[in-house]
Amino acid sequence: MVHVGKEANKLEQVEAGIITDQEEVYTVYEEPWEDVRVALERMPVKELGRQTGLSPWGVYKLRYGLHRPRPEHRVLLQAAAVAWVRGQLGTWDIGATDRDLLARYRQRLESAAGNGTVGGTVAPGHR
């Protein structure tokens, strides 16, 4: 998820016509939790619970965006997601930061879903 905000300190310049490019006026605020959550959706619930100490119901609520994690759980969940994604991808993007790795994994899944494949298999409804 990406949040976009208008910068009020440039309002006068926009109204005066000095700034005409919208990209100069907007600030993008990225939400890295969504990238973590996408990876968590694909992890086995039991494994995720074992690594984080969360109950299966707690894992479910976090995986599907029904709740946001507490800061102490967020760290554990992100570490588990990164380890799992690295295991799934092998040496793919071995030098990437954790945040970049999760973002690229999410993009890869979204791209595959657009092609009708998810994880190398044909997604339901795309046969």
Secondary structure, 3 states (H helix, E strand, C coil): CEEEEECHHHHHHHHCCCCCCHHHHEEEEECCHHHHHHHHHHCCHHHHHHHHCCCHHHHHHHHCCCCCCCHHHHHHHHHHHHHHHHHHHCCCCCCCCHHHHHHHHHHHHHHHHHHCEECCEECCCCC
